[in-house]
């Protein structure tokens, strides 16, 4: 994992996996957008430690932007998706 930052919202470090970084580049999602996603996005828990964080960026035509995360001692961003739909 080569990128990280601190989340005030969660009070933890946030780590991006290489897969997430590659997905960001492919989908043209910037690190500042990921930081906004983590701090302001809606959180949906899927299992005890796994969940989704999603956020609408009005300036992007490919909303919603979503991240699959693991919420442990740090927030680990496993993937970044666009055009995501809540089910």
N, C-alpha and C positions, 0 to 999 in steps of 0.2 A: 504494500500500500504506500503510495508515494505522495498523496495529498492529505492534509488534515487542517482542521480549524476548530475553534472552540465555540460551542453553542451556549449562549446565555439562557435560552429557553429550557434546555435540558440539563444545563449545568455540567456538561460533559464534553470531552473532545469528540469530534466527528472525523471519521476516517473514510476515505474513498478507496474502494478496491480498484485494482487495475481494470477489471471489467467495467466498473462504473465510469472510470475516466475515459475508456475507449468509447462507451456508449454516449457520453457527453460530447465527445468530438464528432461522432457520427451524426448525432441529432442536433448539433450546434447549440448545446446548452452550456452556458458559461458558469464558471465558479461563483461569480456574484449571484447568478440566478439560483444556484444550488443553495447558497447561504440563505437567501430569501425563502426558498422552499422549506428549508429546515426550521427557520425561525418563525415563519408566518403560516405555513401550510397546515392543512387539516390532517390530523393523525388518526389512522384507523388500525387498531390492534387486530392482528390475524390470529396469532397464538401468543403464548406468554411472552416471548422475547422478539417476535417477528411482527412487522407491520408495514403499512404504507403511509407515506406522507405525500400529499398532493396539493397543488396550488395552481390557480389560474393566473396567467400572465397576459393581460389584455393586448399587449403589443405583439404577442406571438400568435400566429395563425394555427398552431398545432397544439392548442390546449387540450387537456390538462397535462401539466408536467408532473411526473410522479417518481418517487424513489421507493424501492424496496429496501427496508432497513432491518438491522438487528439492533435491539436496544438492550445493551448489557452495561459493562463498566464504561463503554464508549458507545456512541452511535456509529454503526458500520453501515455505510451505504453500499449495497450490493449491486444495484442496477439503477439506471435512469431511463425513464420511458416518456414518450410524448403521445398525445392523443389518447390518454388513458381514460377509462370510464369506471366509475364507482359502481360496483354490483352488490 
